[in-house]
Amino acid sequence: MFSIILLVLLLCLGFILLFAGKKQPDKFNKNAFKIAGWFSVGLGIFILMINSYTTVSSGHVKVASLFGKVQDEPLPEGLHFPVNPMLSFKQIDGRQKTHLFSKMGVPSEDKLITNVDVSVQYRIIKSKAPDMVRNTGDAEAAIQIHMVPKLRSILREQGKGVKMAQDFFKESVQAKLQESLQVGLSSFLAQQGIQIDNVLIRGVILPAVIQEAITETKKREQEVIKQAAELDRYALEQNQLIKKAESELEAAKLEAQRIVALADAEAYQIEVVNKQLSKSANYIELKKVEQWNGVLPVYSGGENVPMIDLRK
C-alpha cells in the first residue's frame, strides 16, 4: 500500500512540476522544472512497473486482496505479469507438512487420563486458499481454530470405547484410533481447506498410578527371576556334588573289587604253593626250622647233654 501511495504522489508531483515549468518566464527555471517533473514521472512509472508483476514460489499459491477484499482466484506458482499494482498478496505454502500434537489427554472407561502424542501429516488445498485467508487468516490459524479442537473431540469420543488405560498400548486399539482420526479429520478439515494425508500415534504416556503399578510389577517379576536363577544355581551345585559322590562311590567299589581280586589271587597262589610243598618230605623239616627261634634249652647239674628230638 505504501508503494501505491508513493506512486500516486510521485506522478502528481511530476505533472505539477511539468505544468509549473511551462509557466516559468526564465528558460533556466523552465528546464529545471521540466527535468524534475520528468524525473518524478519516471520514478513513478518505475514503481508502477515493479508493482505490476509478482512471482509465486514452488509449491505455494498467492491470495490477492484489493483494499481488504479477498480475490476468489489464487495465483499458482510462477511469474505473473501484469497484475494490478493495487493488489496486496499473501503467500500460502501448499506443500506437505507434519504437525505434532503432544500429550493430548484421552479419558478411558476407568476414568483415567492417558496422554497420547499424535502426528498429523497435512497440506493446504490450494484452490481453497482464498477461503482460508478470508475465514481464518492463514494456515497456522486454521490449524489452531479447526484442527486442534476437532482432534481433541475425536480422541475423547474414541476413548469411551477403551475399557482400561493400559489398553492404549494394544496394537488393535492404536490402529482403530488412527483410522478414526484419519476419517474424522479428513471429512471435517477438507471443508476448511486442509487435506489430511496421514495420522500416526507417536507415543502413549499412561497415568502415573498405572506407571507406578507397572514398575512395581516389573520389580516383582525381576525378583522372581532372580530367585529362580538362584534356585537353578543351587540345584546345579547339588547335582554336581551328587555326581561327584557317585563317582567317588564307584571308585571305592572298584578299589574294593581290586583288593578282593588281589587277595583272592594271593590266596590261590598260597594254596597252590602249599599243595605242592606238602608233597615234599623236606617241607615239614623246613617248617620246623622256621618255627625254631635259635635258642637251645639250658640244663644244670650233670655233664650229660640232653638229646632233643627236632622231629617233634
Summary of the structure (lengths in Angstrom):
residues: 312
radius of gyration: 58.2
end to end distance: 160.2
largest distance: 206.4
contacts: 807
relative contact order: 0.07
helix: 59%
strand: 18%
